[in-house]
């Protein structure tokens, strides 16, 4: 099915095909080139300013299709070689990898992107690039524990935490990516032993999203939880007193920060150029724009994430309050490569 927003452009080009001489170099063709079709799993208020700024700088009009993360990948797959999609934006390197594995993306070489985006936050073959950073961290009940009681992901498997840990499903891509990073750091056997220990420590069978795990700590259902940082930042910045109260009760630990340790597991919100992109040059311009100082501000503010470009100043009170931390520099592309293995390990571990 042709998306509504493309129907006029497509019927115009069909008319041009019937009258080739009259259409070459004419306005309809040119205006078609100044377009970018963006398939985005993002829907934040700040994105309006982000896209308007891109159009202002480049004259390229942006058509946006919004959808759920996995359904956008499915949609491009179903549309096949005739997909109007130029750029896919989604969250988690594990999902970018799924799009790559499905043959939906193409490699991009860009000096701008290679200079601006640190190597560990992008695919080595340029299939996709990370534009903001989220960390998967440990939350704890400040009334029962100290920040030093648990300092590493490995500690989550310690029997000390039996019946005290909240975590969402092991099938969710965030936990698959974390487990994939454990595989990268420790190898298969140790990662599996870790996953078994974590599953054995769960306070309740996994349910809900990351916010529900943080809320579980605040309500006393568990003492520690695994979740992404932006869910906490959202609660901390909330205008609702009940949400703010949850954030106040819960402390944040960036794991594996010891001087010789590997750093905290980070993941990305990323984007890649679709293999069949009808406007490939515009797509690359858009990715380069996302790495610019001003775009990094818009892009990261929308979901309380850190800029991927390290020289961009952080302008977010909730994130500034969390302080600085050291990122694990394991390439995020590993989280995709190790994903099938991570799923098998989590299934065997009983982390449902
Ligand atoms: Fe999320």
Boltz pocket constraint, residues with backbone or C-beta under 6 A from the ligand:
constraints:
  - pocket:
      binder: B
      contacts: [[A, 228]]
      max_distance: 6.0
